[in-house]
Amino acid sequence: MILNKYRTEKDISACGLFGFINEDGKRQNGEIARKAMALMRERSNGLGGGFAAYGIYPEYDDLYAFHVMYDDEKSKERTEEFLSKNFIIGKDEKMPHRHVNAIKTHPLLWRYFLKVKEHKQDLAEIEEKDFVVKTVMQVNSVLEGAYIFSSGKNMGIFKAVGYPEDVADFFKIEDYHGYIWTAHGRFPTNTPGWWGGAHPFGLLNWSVVHNGEISSYGANKRYLEMFGYKCTLMTDTEVVAYLADLLMRKHQISIEKACSVLAPRFWKDIEGMSEKEKKEHTLLRQYYGSAMLNGPFAVLIANEKNLIGVNDRIKLRPLVAARRKSTLYIASEESAILEVCEKPDKVWHPKAGIPTIGTLKDK
């Protein structure tokens, strides 16, 4: 038997990621993200796909857009009664979708545009965003048959069980226009494939897509619970979304420092730093030790102003970046970027543990 000297099969390395930010604020429809993900179809297995987009609800940009999955009408009635106590419902409607042969069944999908009442019945003194977080946690952990999977302003998450292009067709992604898009094709290995477990995961204006495995999930989950976050979705990626909110919104640390918490420098590398850097990285590792992510991962984290790509500190999952004028692209494969941007000005492979950041320009 003659063995092939060279491997000709493709190394899939699990889930597919794609995202871009138009730093000039130009909005584009979701067909770009759909096209990139369709090229990486073999990275997923039909058990989860999804998209997040920013700038898609300009007519309601001062209201929280809740996207909700329900098991039935009774769970919808209970949730609406709960929300109406503390929110003014500016508009609610069934989420637009079309029939797709690959998606045979689906939960009841509804969206709400909400404003927090000035005189909240529960915890009147709590800051507004913290109150929204508390509401999401309560609904997802207490109200049976209801799951809020998107809760930001002027942004939305669309996800389902299916291949990414089928999910895009189901939610009519081509009808939405945003200046940041992220997308995911799931290949679950040790967690279930269900609608709530598909990516992106979100909270407020944060959204996260992830390729890999968070083996530190237990420690991260216990740490987050100390700050009121509840992990109920049976998928390890959930902790990354909540850690982003905790570190960068609640604790107000920079993107670079937050990424150093999630993927900290090795002690041997810290020893070679200047005294100032050594002190800073040592304090981050000591104070946020339980927030460190272990295991192989590549993640895209987005909010209303930034797209962030970061790997684990030895880069066990692929991540490629490219730039064309004011647009930054990040994906699992260079081919996915070239599918939607034929001639980028620059293509590079981000270093392990070092974030690649695109930022919306101030207008």
Buried (B, 14 or more C-beta within 10 A) or exposed (E): EEEEEEEEEEEBBBBBBBBBBBBEBEBBBBBBBBBBBBBBBEBBBBBBBBBBBBBBBEEBBEBBBBBBBBEEEEBBEBBBEBBEEBBEBBEBEEBEBEEBEBBEEBBBBBBBBBBBBEEBEEEEEBEEBBBBBBBBBBBBEEBEBBBBBBBBBBBBBBBBBBBBBBBBBBBBBEEBBBBBBBBBBBBBEEBEBBBBBBBBBBBBBBBBBBBBBBBBBEBBBEBBEEBEBBBEBEBBBBBBBBBBBBBBBBBEBEBEBBBBBBBBBEEEEBEEBEEEEBEBBBEBBEEBEBBBBBBBBBBBBBBBBBBBBBBBBEBBBBBBBBBBEBBBBBBBBBEBBBBBBEEBEEBEEBEBBBBBBBEBEEE
